[in-house]
Amino acid sequence: MTIFKTTRAACLMGLAALGPGFAHATSPACDERNNNTQKKLLECVTLEGVRAHQLAFQQIADSNGGNRAAGTEGYNQSASYVVERMIAAGYDVTLQEFDTGSITTYNVLAERPGRDSSNAIMAGAHLDSVIQGPGVQDNGSGSAAILEVAVQMAKVKPRNTLRFAWWGAEESGLLGSSYYVNNLSPAERDSILMYLNFDMIGSPNYVRFVYSGEGVPCSIQSFFENYYTFNDLPYENLELDGFTSAHTPFKATGIPSGGLFTG
């Protein structure tokens, strides 16, 4: 599997997926224009757009026993929802199948090649829910946010390659992201500039947590902190030593990682 990097696009993705604080109205121009600046992208990635994807995930769960757990039809339909929108937006989409021991499921990967295809930046969120519920916050919020960002970046021509990932079977022990990282060649692993993780970023009773601590480069952490500070939004640091999510296998192999969490 080919892996891919963007410094500028990384900033755009990070800004557009900061949890509470989305814009609230979409300009009609968003359907046609190239959102190749922070200002343009922030105008087009809206709360309404993200909530529409979350509503779709809720409706999928409602039609499939109340959940979207890996290995269920609810998960398969959630993945199909993402795949259809990424293909329509012009991304190269891959389903990475893996066996958990009890079920066979898959990750969804969507990429936009850059002019420098030897480097990559990744943004990811786990797509599956627990069996006990629909997972619209955990983690429909992160999945919906990166989906809307990807859709609104459809016309961007990045200098480096972008890759978005929706992980399967994360609620079973980070299985999807671990399978992905464990199957990277050394060259593929080295080509990933950074991985940004978005897990539970839409809590109604939120704290704006920024990943911090060992393994989180200052450049990633300070980017999010500077955005919050500039917009007078309070935040807290979240030490990753006691917090596991899809970033964990990336961090464990030395891939620079960061992200957001709201509780």
URVENBEL-V957709 format. One record per backbone hydrogen bond with DSSP energy under -0.5 kcal/mol. NH is the residue of the N-H (numbers start at 0). CO is the residue of the C=O. Records with the same first field share a line. If there is no record, write none. Layout:
# URVENBEL-V957709
NH = CO / CO
This chain:
# URVENBEL-V957709
9 = 5
10 = 6
11 = 7
12 = 8
13 = 9
14 = 10
15 = 11
16 = 12 / 13
17 = 14
22 = 44
29 = 26
30 = 27
31 = 28
32 = 28
34 = 32
35 = 33
40 = 36
41 = 37
42 = 38
43 = 39
44 = 40
45 = 43
46 = 22
49 = 45
50 = 46
51 = 47
52 = 48
53 = 49
54 = 50
55 = 51
56 = 52
57 = 53
58 = 54
59 = 55
60 = 56
61 = 57
62 = 58
63 = 60
65 = 60
66 = 60 / 63
67 = 129 / 132
71 = 68
74 = 68
75 = 71
76 = 72
77 = 73
78 = 74
79 = 75
80 = 76
81 = 77
82 = 78
83 = 79
84 = 80
85 = 81
86 = 82
87 = 83
88 = 84
89 = 86
90 = 85
91 = 110
92 = 90
93 = 108
95 = 93 / 106
96 = 94
97 = 104
99 = 102
100 = 102
104 = 97
106 = 95
107 = 165
108 = 93 / 106
109 = 163
110 = 91
111 = 161
114 = 157
115 = 158
116 = 114
118 = 115
119 = 190
120 = 160
121 = 193
122 = 162
123 = 195
124 = 164
126 = 166
127 = 166
128 = 67
132 = 129
138 = 136
139 = 134
140 = 136
141 = 136
142 = 138
143 = 139
144 = 140
145 = 141
146 = 142
147 = 143
148 = 144
149 = 145
150 = 146
151 = 147
152 = 148 / 149
153 = 150
155 = 152
157 = 155
160 = 115 / 118
161 = 111
162 = 120
163 = 109
164 = 122
165 = 107
166 = 124 / 164
171 = 168
172 = 169
173 = 169
174 = 168
175 = 167
177 = 173
178 = 174
179 = 175
180 = 176
181 = 177
182 = 178 / 179
183 = 180
188 = 184
189 = 185
190 = 186
191 = 188
192 = 119 / 190
193 = 119
194 = 255
195 = 121
196 = 257
197 = 123
198 = 259
199 = 197
205 = 202
206 = 261
208 = 206 / 260
209 = 235
210 = 258
211 = 237
215 = 212
216 = 214
219 = 216
220 = 216
221 = 217
222 = 218
223 = 219
224 = 220
225 = 221
226 = 222
227 = 223
228 = 224
229 = 225
230 = 226
231 = 228
232 = 227
233 = 231
235 = 207
237 = 209
238 = 236
239 = 211
241 = 238
242 = 239
247 = 244
249 = 245
250 = 246
251 = 247
252 = 248 / 249
253 = 250
254 = 249
255 = 253
256 = 214
257 = 194
259 = 196
260 = 208
261 = 199
